[in-house]
Amino acid sequence: MFADGTCNDAWEVCSSDVVRREHRLDIGYAAMRVLYLFSDLLFCYKFNSTTFSQNTLLLVGLAIVQATN
């Protein structure tokens, strides 16, 4: 994200609107991914010491979170 942001002026000089939009979307995707991973980390940190009962739906949800990481 920082590497894309530092050469932003070079991308803005490009004459193609499609290329400029693609560049902005790439930066936006990187920012959203950082926010998602931060929220996922907070979730794992908060529930690290919690003892869960053996609920199948809850275990499947946690398995999905682990699989996305």
ChimeraX attribute file (.defattr): number of C-alpha atoms within 10 A of each C-alpha:
attribute: neighborCount
match mode: 1-to-1
recipient: residues
	/A:1	12
	/A:2	10
	/A:3	8
	/A:4	14
	/A:5	12
	/A:6	9
	/A:7	10
	/A:8	15
	/A:9	10
	/A:10	9
	/A:11	18
	/A:12	15
	/A:13	9
	/A:14	11
	/A:15	9
	/A:16	10
	/A:17	11
	/A:18	10
	/A:19	13
	/A:20	17
	/A:21	13
	/A:22	12
	/A:23	17
	/A:24	17
	/A:25	12
	/A:26	14
	/A:27	18
	/A:28	13
	/A:29	13
	/A:30	15
	/A:31	13
	/A:32	12
	/A:33	12
	/A:34	13
	/A:35	12
	/A:36	12
	/A:37	13
	/A:38	12
	/A:39	12
	/A:40	16
	/A:41	12
	/A:42	12
	/A:43	12
	/A:44	14
	/A:45	11
	/A:46	10
	/A:47	10
	/A:48	9
	/A:49	8
	/A:50	8
	/A:51	7
	/A:52	9
	/A:53	8
	/A:54	8
	/A:55	8
	/A:56	9
	/A:57	9
	/A:58	12
	/A:59	13
	/A:60	11
	/A:61	11
	/A:62	13
	/A:63	12
	/A:64	11
	/A:65	13
	/A:66	11
	/A:67	8
	/A:68	9
	/A:69	9
